[in-house]
Amino acid sequence: MRKDLLRMMTPRLPKNEHRRNARPNPADKSSCSSVSGVVLLDKPAGLSSNAALTRVKRFLKAKKAGHTGTLDPFATGLLPLCFGEATKFSHDLLNADKTYEAVIHLGIRTATGDTEGEIVEKQDIASVLPERVESVLRCFLGDIAQIPPMYSALKRDGKPLYAYAREGVTLARDARRVRIHALELLDMQLPFLTLRVHCGKGTYIRVLGEDIGTALGSCAHLNALRRVRVGTLDVSDACVLEHLESGVQSRAQILNPVDSLLLAHMPVTLSEELANRFLQGQRLSISKEGIAVSANASRVRVYNTADVLLGTALIRQDGVLTPERLISLSALCVGASAA
């Protein structure tokens, strides 16, 4: 019931928002055998991020694939998957802000901080006052310290923390600074709190749930977790595995342009001559070459006059456009291979 409620509360944006803002790619109509682009997947519960990536990679018959940050197996929601040339820009979303909807179960703490672990503590929630919840949540806004959970992929001496945890070993972990931009109470039916969390990179929502429980004078774990937004990408535009594997949606329908990962950066268009020089790794003087660049831009996505993405560039303080990551145009083909 709580997970159904969580799905109903997912904010909806106009469909294909990321497609409208990304530039149409002429390579979409080619017959190249490689696959480059981005798939927005609504990951189901019970499936690891790597398993989801493998299934979509097989569906697309892609050679190169990667994701932009994992979701825990018990969690659902937006999992952007990158293929071909898009993998060059997957790191951008690792550092992007994210938005989650979470159901916190007060009064019970588990070994993993979610529904996957065994119960390790129970507390009476009679002391939890509903009128205190909003004030407690405000204490978690801004920069806060979090101690990473033992059940995490962080490594110590080359070994992930979760491997130590499964062996019954608990290691000391230093607190890390993370940022909570917004924390909204969507519903309260004790012992459950439903929250929307807009946070910066590196935030563990499981730890946030546990810490909120402690601040309320109890303990807690996550009953459900759904990621609804990563950077400019929204789960309302995501596809589901069942539709892919049953043939309801074709490969061409789900494969978004590579630059859908880069919409946070302003576009720059280069003439044919400048585009060729840019692809050769040459730095370009903005004023000398008459390149139109938005004021205060420090990083841009670069196109040629045919609206083909060439890559990303950094703008130095001395007014020089410096190539950062370049697209291999011969590999940027998604048309017939995605049909």
Secondary structure, 3 states (H helix, E strand, C coil): CHHHHHHHCCCCCCCCHHHHHCCCCHHHHCCCCCCCEEEEEEECCCCCHHHHHHHHHHHHCCCCEEECCCCCCCCEEEEEEEEHHHHHHCHHHHCCCEEEEEEEEECEEECCCCCCCCEEEECCCCCCCHHHHHHHHHCCCEEEEECCCCCCCCEECCEEHHHHHHCCCCCCCCCEEEEEEEEEEEEEECCEEEEEEEECCCCCHHHHHHHHHHHCCCCEEEEEEEEEEECCEEHHHCECHHHHHCCCCCHHHHCECHHHHCCCCEEEEECHHHHHHHHCCCCEEHHHHCCCCCCCCCEEEEEECCCCEEEEEEECCCCEEEEEEECCCCCCCCCHHHC
